[in-house]
Amino acid sequence: MEPQRRQIAGHARIEAALHDDEEVQLVLVHRDDRSEETARLVAAAKTHGAEIWAGSSGDLMRMSRTDSAERVIAMLGPSPKIGLEGLLQRGGAIWMLDRATYPSNVGFAIRTAEVSGAQGLVVDCTFNHDQRSRAAHVSMGAHRVLPVLWERSAHVLELAARAGHRIIALEDCGSHPPWELDLTGPIVFVAGNERDGLDAALLARCDATTALPMAGFVPSYNLHAAIAALAAERLRQVRCAP
């Protein structure tokens, strides 16, 4: 089974996870919580090596899976700090953005990849520090819990093929809609430049190419919208698998 990130909440549940040496990667607490209970939890989490996020009431409400805001929330799962070869060994879905142009699109893609349970996202582009910071900001913190690597596309596909990953391109020239392809198992999904798409050499290295149906006047989806549609179909297939 591929490793998964998941959320737990409440002092008792998080303390139990720390006691049992589960993979607690981060703990989110209210920045104004001065209770002894939370202080003990934060100290234990730091000893465990977990990152501490201090957020607002809005942050806790947004992240909670209940109708009311949780006081403390933690993420369990594999470490987001990993290299490309280690990431490929985890299996599951990995997204690769080839020659991305707009930092905001990359940020939205990072968030979409994390929400949909991808193992990581790889970007091949020439962003400078400010552009990478913009992408991180737009991801709404997802870049801190999802491995985001900056690698050359050709290198990624070479290692992915060696590791046994199928490579599926998302491109207008695709001959199959997503629901006609098996999107489960270890896959690298490749999305191209927002204007020019994927070049012929990269497409030739892919095992399949999928296209999303379009029925409007404008001839293409925004990059992160297309990624979200394909990611949702993969989730459907994974959850419906016997």
Stockholm file with secondary structure:
# STOCKHOLM 1.0

chainA/1-242         MEPQRRQIAGHARIEAALHDDEEVQLVLVHRDDRSEETARLVAAAKTHGAEIWAGSSGDLMRMSRTDSAERVIAMLGPSPKIGLEGLLQRGGAIWMLDRATYPSNVGFAIRTAEVSGAQGLVVDCTFNHDQRSRAAHVSMGAHRVLPVLWERSAHVLELAARAGHRIIALEDCGSHPPWELDLTGPIVFVAGNERDGLDAALLARCDATTALPMAGFVPSYNLHAAIAALAAERLRQVRCAP
#=GR chainA/1-242 SS CCCCCEEEESHHHHHHHHHTTCCEEEEEEETTCCCHHHHHHHHHHHHHTCEEEEECHHHHHHHCSSSSCCSEEEEESSCSCCCHHHHHHTCSEEEEEESCCCHHHHHHHHHHHHHTTCSEEEEESCCCHHHHHHHHHHTTTGGGTSCEEECCHHHHHHHHHHTTCEEEEECTTCSBCGGGSCCCSSEEEEECBTTTBCCHHHHHTCSEEECCCCCSSSCCCCHHHHHHHHHHHHHHHHHHCC
#=GC SS_cons         CCCCCEEEESHHHHHHHHHTTCCEEEEEEETTCCCHHHHHHHHHHHHHTCEEEEECHHHHHHHCSSSSCCSEEEEESSCSCCCHHHHHHTCSEEEEEESCCCHHHHHHHHHHHHHTTCSEEEEESCCCHHHHHHHHHHTTTGGGTSCEEECCHHHHHHHHHHTTCEEEEECTTCSBCGGGSCCCSSEEEEECBTTTBCCHHHHHTCSEEECCCCCSSSCCCCHHHHHHHHHHHHHHHHHHCC
//
